[in-house]
């Protein structure tokens, strides 16, 4: 395969393989969580009281808004409005950073109240799931930063690359919606 063929390859192909694999892994984990929740319902219900629904709702809203901002960035990019796309991309990144700070703050409060990874099975599921999700957010922020640099450099602008970053970011948001429902809302 020559350089031109490699350049023309659709980056969405690879990201979709990654997303499907990631969703399969998280899906398997969610099923395992549901089974353990069924086996230790009282423990899970009691441990859930350690979570702050306000933090969970705030984090959910931040990620939903970030997805809207990123959709606006892609729309501007497709219209070749690079300045607007750059601003929306920065707004998306700001939301991602707010989520990171909020999640770490939430963990700090929980640990301060004695709710730690080793407290019980629910806490192990909670801290592992939200921790792995936070790693995905950080990776997504790196992808968004790369996207921002591409938007600012006229020689690097590539909508397909932007769509790959957006697909990953939206998957991260989708995962959070499931995590929020399972960990914070399901009784």
Backbone bond lengths (Angstrom), bond angles and torsions (degrees), N, CA, C in turn:
res aa  C-N    CA-C-N  psi(-1)  N-CA   C-N-CA  omega(-1)  CA-C   N-CA-C  phi
1 X - - - 1.451 - - 1.528 107.88 -
2 X 1.326 117.30 126.61 1.457 119.25 -179.55 1.526 110.75 -84.58
3 X 1.332 115.24 173.90 1.457 121.38 -175.25 1.530 112.35 -58.65
4 X 1.320 117.44 -39.83 1.466 120.92 -179.08 1.525 111.04 -63.55
5 X 1.322 117.41 -39.20 1.461 120.12 179.72 1.528 110.92 -68.08
6 X 1.320 116.60 -40.01 1.466 119.64 178.07 1.523 110.36 -63.99
7 X 1.320 116.25 -38.96 1.458 120.85 -179.06 1.530 111.19 -66.10
8 X 1.314 116.62 -33.52 1.457 120.87 -177.75 1.528 113.17 -82.71
9 X 1.324 117.56 -8.97 1.468 119.57 179.97 1.527 109.03 -60.72
10 X 1.303 115.62 141.32 1.456 120.99 -177.88 1.529 109.70 -80.74
11 X 1.344 117.39 115.32 1.466 118.86 -179.81 1.525 113.07 -64.67
12 X 1.326 117.33 -17.27 1.464 119.68 178.65 1.522 112.11 -66.17
13 X 1.338 117.21 -27.95 1.464 119.72 179.32 1.529 110.67 -57.65
14 X 1.315 116.69 -50.40 1.460 121.13 -178.50 1.512 113.08 -66.40
15 X 1.318 116.59 -40.93 1.461 118.82 -177.70 1.520 110.90 -67.54
16 X 1.330 117.57 -34.61 1.464 119.33 179.10 1.525 111.24 -68.29
17 X 1.311 117.45 -35.56 1.471 120.32 175.33 1.528 109.19 -62.73
18 X 1.329 116.05 -44.92 1.460 120.60 178.59 1.533 110.84 -62.28
19 X 1.333 116.92 -45.80 1.465 121.25 -177.93 1.524 111.08 -62.00
20 X 1.319 117.31 -45.30 1.467 120.22 179.63 1.531 109.98 -61.86
21 X 1.325 116.84 -43.59 1.465 120.25 177.63 1.517 111.99 -62.10
22 X 1.322 116.19 -44.31 1.457 121.16 179.83 1.531 111.16 -63.71
23 X 1.322 116.42 -43.07 1.464 120.06 178.35 1.527 111.26 -64.60
24 X 1.328 116.81 -35.60 1.464 120.30 177.25 1.532 110.08 -64.37
25 X 1.324 116.39 -44.71 1.468 120.29 -179.95 1.529 110.44 -63.83
26 X 1.325 116.78 -49.02 1.464 119.49 178.51 1.523 110.97 -63.49
27 X 1.330 117.23 -39.99 1.464 120.49 178.50 1.517 111.48 -59.46
28 X 1.333 116.49 -43.12 1.467 120.71 177.15 1.527 110.37 -62.05
29 X 1.299 115.62 -40.31 1.456 120.43 179.08 1.534 110.81 -65.75
30 X 1.330 117.13 -40.87 1.467 120.58 179.15 1.529 111.09 -63.97
31 X 1.328 117.17 -37.53 1.472 120.47 177.02 1.530 109.39 -65.39
32 X 1.332 116.88 -43.04 1.464 120.82 178.04 1.530 110.15 -61.08
33 X 1.320 116.43 -42.80 1.467 121.19 176.90 1.534 110.21 -57.79
34 X 1.326 116.79 -46.69 1.470 121.12 -178.58 1.527 111.00 -61.63
35 X 1.327 116.88 -40.20 1.463 119.97 178.30 1.527 110.91 -63.41
36 X 1.337 116.67 -47.75 1.458 120.19 179.19 1.525 110.99 -63.33
37 X 1.314 116.36 -37.95 1.469 120.43 178.11 1.534 109.95 -61.29
38 X 1.314 116.22 -39.70 1.464 121.02 178.02 1.532 110.88 -65.70
39 X 1.330 116.92 -40.83 1.460 121.42 -177.92 1.528 112.10 -72.80
40 X 1.332 117.28 -33.77 1.467 121.29 -176.87 1.532 110.43 -124.64
41 X 1.303 116.05 49.60 1.467 120.85 -172.91 1.526 112.67 -54.84
42 X 1.326 117.83 -46.13 1.467 120.37 -177.73 1.529 111.81 -64.99
43 X 1.331 116.53 -40.00 1.470 120.53 178.16 1.527 109.68 -62.90
44 X 1.330 116.48 -46.30 1.464 120.71 -178.68 1.527 110.72 -64.06
45 X 1.323 116.25 -43.12 1.463 120.48 -178.79 1.526 110.79 -63.33
46 X 1.311 116.42 -43.95 1.459 120.93 178.85 1.532 111.08 -65.15
47 X 1.318 116.69 -43.75 1.468 121.04 -178.05 1.525 111.88 -67.73
48 X 1.317 116.84 -31.48 1.470 120.72 179.41 1.519 111.68 -60.42
49 X 1.298 117.01 -25.73 1.469 120.92 -179.80 1.529 111.63 -65.01
50 X 1.328 117.24 -15.93 1.460 121.21 177.28 1.524 112.27 -76.29
51 X 1.327 116.88 -16.46 1.462 120.34 -178.31 1.521 109.86 -82.88
52 X 1.317 115.28 147.09 1.454 121.74 178.99 1.523 108.19 -100.10
53 X 1.323 116.28 108.59 1.461 121.12 -178.39 1.531 111.47 -59.39
54 X 1.323 116.75 -32.44 1.466 120.52 178.05 1.517 112.01 -60.11
55 X 1.342 116.80 -45.65 1.466 120.29 175.75 1.526 110.24 -60.09
56 X 1.324 115.66 -46.31 1.464 119.65 -178.21 1.520 112.51 -60.30
57 X 1.331 116.44 -44.55 1.469 120.53 178.32 1.523 111.29 -64.83
58 X 1.330 116.27 -43.36 1.464 120.22 179.01 1.525 110.53 -59.93
59 X 1.335 116.29 -48.00 1.467 120.12 -179.85 1.524 111.43 -61.37
60 X 1.319 116.29 -38.69 1.465 120.45 178.39 1.523 110.58 -62.90
61 X 1.320 116.64 -46.50 1.469 120.14 -179.88 1.527 111.05 -63.50
62 X 1.327 117.00 -40.95 1.468 120.56 179.90 1.524 110.22 -60.39
63 X 1.322 117.35 -44.76 1.467 119.27 -179.11 1.524 111.99 -70.68
64 X 1.322 117.93 -36.79 1.469 119.46 176.91 1.530 110.81 -63.70
65 X 1.322 116.66 -42.51 1.468 120.21 177.43 1.526 109.86 -64.10
66 X 1.331 117.03 -39.53 1.469 119.79 179.32 1.522 111.30 -61.22
67 X 1.316 117.15 -37.79 1.470 120.12 177.81 1.523 110.89 -65.14
68 X 1.314 116.14 -39.94 1.467 119.82 177.68 1.526 109.96 -64.05
69 X 1.345 116.99 -43.78 1.465 120.58 178.20 1.529 111.05 -59.81
70 X 1.328 116.52 -42.11 1.462 119.31 -178.59 1.524 111.13 -68.38
71 X 1.321 117.14 -36.53 1.470 119.76 175.26 1.529 110.05 -62.06
72 X 1.331 116.88 -39.66 1.468 120.50 177.19 1.529 110.77 -65.55
73 X 1.333 117.23 -37.58 1.470 120.73 177.57 1.524 110.85 -62.82
74 X 1.335 116.59 -43.63 1.469 119.89 179.22 1.524 111.48 -66.01
75 X 1.310 116.61 -39.21 1.466 120.11 178.26 1.532 109.84 -61.19
76 X 1.320 116.57 -45.18 1.465 120.52 178.42 1.525 110.98 -64.60
77 X 1.321 116.47 -38.42 1.463 120.25 179.73 1.523 110.82 -64.05
78 X 1.320 116.89 -43.54 1.471 120.30 179.48 1.533 111.44 -63.61
79 X 1.332 115.91 -26.14 1.468 120.80 177.76 1.531 111.25 -90.24
80 X 1.331 116.48 6.36 1.468 123.56 -179.09 1.533 111.91 61.29
81 X 1.322 116.73 28.39 1.463 122.15 174.70 1.527 107.13 -96.10
82 X 1.320 114.96 79.72 1.457 121.54 -169.21 1.525 112.54 -68.71
83 X 1.331 117.74 -36.25 1.468 119.31 179.24 1.530 111.09 -63.91
84 X 1.327 116.01 -45.79 1.468 119.97 178.35 1.526 110.50 -63.88
85 X 1.317 116.29 -41.46 1.463 120.13 178.43 1.525 110.68 -60.16
86 X 1.314 116.46 -42.14 1.461 120.51 178.38 1.520 112.23 -61.72
87 X 1.330 116.42 -42.10 1.474 119.79 179.20 1.529 111.30 -64.57
88 X 1.335 117.02 -43.11 1.469 119.93 178.91 1.528 110.86 -66.21
89 X 1.321 116.82 -35.98 1.468 119.90 177.90 1.525 110.01 -64.86
90 X 1.336 116.86 -43.17 1.469 120.09 176.53 1.526 111.47 -62.07
91 X 1.322 116.84 -39.41 1.472 120.40 178.06 1.528 110.48 -63.38
92 X 1.330 116.27 -38.83 1.468 120.57 177.17 1.522 110.20 -62.96
93 X 1.340 115.82 -45.06 1.458 120.08 179.02 1.529 110.87 -62.72
94 X 1.320 117.17 -39.24 1.468 120.55 178.42 1.529 110.22 -60.30
95 X 1.323 116.50 -42.84 1.474 119.98 176.97 1.527 110.61 -61.42
96 X 1.326 116.70 -42.58 1.456 120.19 178.48 1.520 111.60 -60.36
97 X 1.329 116.81 -42.25 1.465 120.54 178.48 1.526 111.36 -66.89
98 X 1.326 117.09 -38.10 1.469 120.46 176.04 1.528 109.50 -61.13
99 X 1.334 116.84 -42.37 1.465 120.48 178.06 1.530 110.26 -59.63
100 X 1.338 117.33 -46.29 1.468 121.21 -178.61 1.529 110.02 -59.20
101 X 1.325 117.32 -48.95 1.467 121.13 -179.24 1.530 110.45 -62.91
102 X 1.315 116.82 -42.56 1.464 120.87 -179.93 1.524 111.43 -63.78
103 X 1.324 117.01 -43.25 1.471 120.38 -178.41 1.524 110.31 -65.17
104 X 1.325 116.70 -43.34 1.468 120.09 178.84 1.532 109.97 -64.69
105 X 1.325 116.85 -39.37 1.475 120.56 176.76 1.524 110.61 -62.47
106 X 1.321 116.01 -42.52 1.466 120.38 179.02 1.524 110.51 -61.31
107 X 1.334 116.55 -46.66 1.466 119.56 178.61 1.527 110.72 -59.83
108 X 1.327 116.95 -41.15 1.463 121.54 -179.15 1.526 110.71 -60.08
109 X 1.319 116.43 -44.08 1.471 120.89 177.79 1.528 109.84 -63.05
110 X 1.323 116.76 -46.19 1.475 120.54 -178.01 1.521 111.51 -62.58
111 X 1.321 116.89 -46.03 1.464 120.55 179.66 1.533 109.67 -64.47
112 X 1.333 116.45 -38.21 1.464 120.53 177.42 1.518 113.12 -61.10
113 X 1.324 116.26 -26.26 1.468 121.07 177.08 1.530 112.19 -93.41
114 X 1.335 117.36 9.40 1.458 120.85 176.62 1.514 115.26 87.76
115 X 1.316 117.24 4.11 1.469 121.13 178.20 1.521 107.30 -90.29
116 X 1.347 115.91 102.85 1.464 121.57 -175.10 1.530 109.88 -124.99
117 X 1.316 115.52 172.84 1.461 121.77 -176.68 1.523 112.03 -52.24
118 X 1.314 117.30 -39.40 1.468 121.20 -174.46 1.530 113.52 -90.20
119 X 1.313 118.71 7.84 1.472 120.56 -178.32 1.522 112.43 -61.05
120 X 1.326 117.76 -45.10 1.465 122.50 -178.81 1.530 108.33 -170.88
121 X 1.319 116.99 -177.25 1.474 119.86 -178.93 1.526 111.73 -64.97
122 X 1.323 117.35 -38.20 1.462 118.72 178.75 1.522 110.54 -60.11
123 X 1.328 116.73 -46.04 1.468 119.46 -178.29 1.523 110.88 -63.35
124 X 1.334 116.80 -35.71 1.467 118.63 177.07 1.522 110.73 -64.28
125 X 1.320 117.47 -45.85 1.466 120.44 176.46 1.532 110.46 -60.95
126 X 1.324 116.21 -45.72 1.462 121.14 -176.33 1.531 111.86 -61.15
127 X 1.333 116.54 -54.48 1.464 118.96 -176.12 1.528 111.69 -67.81
128 X 1.330 117.66 -37.27 1.461 119.52 178.56 1.529 110.02 -66.06
129 X 1.322 116.59 -48.84 1.465 120.14 -176.43 1.519 111.34 -63.67
130 X 1.325 116.84 -48.53 1.462 118.68 -178.88 1.526 111.45 -69.86
131 X 1.326 117.17 -29.33 1.465 120.21 176.37 1.519 112.30 -67.89
132 X 1.325 116.45 -46.42 1.470 119.85 178.07 1.530 109.77 -65.28
133 X 1.320 116.38 -38.16 1.466 119.15 176.89 1.532 110.27 -62.28
134 X 1.334 117.10 -42.40 1.462 119.87 179.28 1.529 110.96 -61.71
135 X 1.323 117.38 -37.44 1.472 119.77 175.18 1.524 110.48 -60.95
136 X 1.317 116.89 -38.80 1.468 120.78 176.58 1.533 110.66 -63.79
137 X 1.325 116.82 -40.25 1.469 119.93 177.55 1.527 109.84 -61.92
138 X 1.328 117.11 -44.62 1.467 120.50 179.46 1.525 111.38 -62.52
139 X 1.322 116.93 -42.65 1.462 120.47 176.45 1.531 109.74 -62.62
140 X 1.326 116.76 -41.46 1.465 121.04 177.23 1.516 111.75 -61.61
141 X 1.334 116.97 -38.47 1.464 119.91 177.22 1.524 111.25 -63.37
142 X 1.323 116.77 -38.26 1.475 119.54 175.52 1.525 110.92 -62.89
143 X 1.322 116.69 -42.79 1.469 120.45 178.19 1.526 110.48 -63.40
144 X 1.324 117.15 -39.98 1.466 120.54 178.69 1.526 111.31 -67.68
145 X 1.320 116.96 -36.72 1.465 119.95 177.14 1.526 110.03 -64.00
146 X 1.317 116.54 -43.35 1.469 120.32 176.25 1.528 109.93 -60.85
147 X 1.320 116.49 -42.56 1.462 120.92 177.82 1.526 110.39 -60.17
148 X 1.321 117.02 -43.85 1.464 120.71 179.13 1.531 110.70 -60.09
149 X 1.332 116.71 -43.69 1.468 119.80 178.62 1.523 111.16 -62.33
150 X 1.334 116.97 -38.78 1.465 120.40 177.87 1.526 111.34 -65.99
151 X 1.319 116.76 -39.58 1.469 120.76 179.43 1.529 109.96 -62.00
152 X 1.316 116.37 -36.95 1.459 120.71 -177.53 1.530 113.04 -78.96
153 X 1.313 118.35 -17.93 1.470 122.09 -178.05 1.526 109.65 -106.75
154 X 1.337 117.78 109.16 1.472 120.44 -176.89 1.529 114.14 -58.64
155 X 1.322 118.04 -21.10 1.469 119.66 -179.23 1.525 112.53 -84.40
156 X 1.329 118.06 -8.53 1.473 121.19 -174.84 1.518 114.03 -116.26
157 X 1.295 119.15 0.78 1.463 121.44 -173.19 1.518 111.07 -66.04
158 X 1.336 115.22 125.07 1.456 120.74 -176.44 1.532 108.26 -148.23
159 X 1.312 116.52 109.47 1.464 120.97 -177.37 1.530 111.06 -64.40
160 X 1.334 117.64 -34.88 1.470 120.06 -179.70 1.529 110.89 -63.25
161 X 1.324 117.14 -39.49 1.461 120.27 176.51 1.524 110.05 -64.39
162 X 1.319 116.16 -41.00 1.465 120.59 178.29 1.521 110.58 -62.49
163 X 1.309 117.04 -40.40 1.466 120.38 179.19 1.524 111.25 -66.05
164 X 1.322 117.31 -33.18 1.466 120.30 175.62 1.526 110.69 -64.73
165 X 1.327 116.07 -47.07 1.469 119.99 178.63 1.527 110.11 -61.48
166 X 1.324 116.43 -40.86 1.469 120.56 -179.97 1.524 111.31 -66.24
167 X 1.320 117.13 -40.65 1.470 120.25 179.07 1.530 109.97 -60.55
168 X 1.338 116.17 -43.22 1.460 119.69 178.47 1.531 110.42 -64.07
169 X 1.333 117.23 -46.56 1.466 120.88 -178.39 1.525 111.25 -60.77
170 X 1.316 116.58 -42.11 1.465 119.58 179.70 1.532 111.10 -67.16
171 X 1.341 117.25 -33.65 1.462 119.81 175.45 1.531 110.10 -63.83
172 X 1.327 116.30 -42.19 1.467 120.71 178.43 1.532 109.89 -60.13
173 X 1.320 116.37 -41.50 1.467 120.10 177.52 1.528 111.21 -64.82
174 X 1.316 116.73 -43.16 1.469 120.77 177.98 1.526 110.72 -59.78
175 X 1.326 116.59 -44.45 1.464 119.80 178.24 1.524 110.68 -58.95
176 X 1.334 116.75 -41.62 1.460 119.12 179.74 1.527 111.21 -62.12
177 X 1.328 117.17 -40.13 1.467 119.55 179.63 1.527 111.07 -59.39
178 X 1.328 116.80 -39.88 1.469 120.39 178.23 1.531 109.96 -69.68
179 X 1.332 116.45 -44.37 1.468 120.26 178.77 1.528 110.02 -59.54
180 X 1.317 116.75 -45.99 1.469 121.34 179.69 1.529 110.58 -58.88
181 X 1.321 116.21 -46.61 1.468 119.64 -179.64 1.531 111.13 -63.20
182 X 1.322 117.22 -45.73 1.467 120.64 -177.22 1.528 112.58 -69.37
183 X 1.324 116.58 -46.46 1.462 120.22 -171.92 1.531 113.21 -83.83
184 X 1.313 117.09 -39.35 1.461 120.34 -172.22 1.528 113.96 -98.42
185 X 1.324 117.59 -32.58 1.462 120.12 -169.79 1.520 114.86 -105.07
186 X 1.322 117.74 -39.66 1.461 121.28 -175.17 1.522 109.93 -66.96
187 X 1.308 115.40 127.00 1.479 119.88 -179.96 1.482 110.57 -115.05
